[in-house]
Amino acid sequence: MKIAFADRELLKRALADLGYETEQGDDLRITNGVKTVKVDFLVKVPYTDSIGFRKGKNGWQLTADWFRVNMDRKQFENRLKQRYAYLSVKQSLENQGFLVTEETRDEKQQIHLVLRRTAY
């Protein structure tokens, strides 16, 4: 499944749910401080370089100097994509009149939702 980060507020909520604080961005230094990239907002990562997000034609894109960020890129992206997808699906279902009555996570960390349609 390919996830595009289309909604800025959902993306920021997903980051907050994962324990990351965001702040307004400006320039993000990449490649040993030689190159700078304009970003819309930053995620401050303790004891390491920040991760930036900028608006692209297909949604919000991550940008960072991954050699200087002290975390596994794939693991970070996968956790963020899962949380973003969860929030997006849950919001969409609630907008369609469904209520989450039960939520479980299996041994593969897959999320299972039990829904009930609310009366209008």
N, C-alpha and C positions, 0 to 999 in steps of 0.2 A: 504494500500500500504506500503510495506516495502522498506525503502531506505537504501542502503549501500553507505557510503562515500568512493567511490573508487578512486576518483581523488583529490589529495592533493591541487592542484592549484584552482580547483573549490570550494573546501571546504573553503580555505582561502578567496576566493572572496566572498562566501556566508557570511562568518563571517564579512568581511569588509562592505558588503552591509547592514548588521544589526548593524553596528556601533562599532564592536569589532576590536581591534588591536591584531595582533599575533606577537609572538617573538619566536626565537629559544628556544627549551626546553632543559631541563636537568633532574633534579629530581623534583618531585612534592610530597610534604608532604601530607599524608593522615592519618586520625584517630588521631587527636590531635598531629600531628608532630612525631608520633612514627614510622610509616611505610612510606617509600619513594618508588615511582614508577618512572621508566624511561619514559619520554615522548619525542616526537619528536618536538612538538611545544606547546606553551601555549597561552591561551587567558587571558589577564589581565582584571579582572572585578573590576571596581572602588569600593573601600571601603570594599572589601571582598577577599576571597581566589581565586586563579586562577583556570581555567579549563584546563586540559591537553588533548592532542590528541596523540595517539600512533598507530602505524601501527599494525594491526592484520591480521589474515589470510583472513578475509572477508572485508578488507578495514580499514578505520580509525575509531578508537573507542574513545569515550569520557571517561575521567576518572577524578574524582574530589572527594573531601571530601564534599559531598552535604550537610552535617550538618553545614559546615562552609562557604558555598557559599550562599550569600544572594540573591537568586533568585529561582523561581519555576523551577525545573528540567524539568518537562513535557512541560511547556510552552516554555522554551529555546530550547529543542530538537525539538518540533513541528515547531517552527519558523525557525530553522536551516534546518530541513528536507525540509520544503516547499521551502525555498530560494534555497537550493542546487538542488532540483528537477527542479525548474524553470530554473535555469542557465544551468543545464544539458540538459533539453529538448530543450531550446532555442539554445544552441550550436549545438546539434544534428540536429535540423531542418535547421539551417543556413548552416551546412556542406552538407545538402541534397539539398541546393539551394532555401530554403524558406526565406522569409523576413517577419518579424512581422510588420503588418500595423496598428494594433489596439490592445490595451491591456486594459482590464477592470478587476475590482475586485468587486464581489458581496457582499451582506450583510453577507455571511458566510465566507468571506475572500478567496473565491475560485477565482483563476486567470483564465481569459478567453482570449485566443489569437485569433486574426484573421490573417491569413497568406496569402501570395501571393508568388507563385513560380517565381523566377527571371529567366530571360533568360540567357542561356549559350553562 
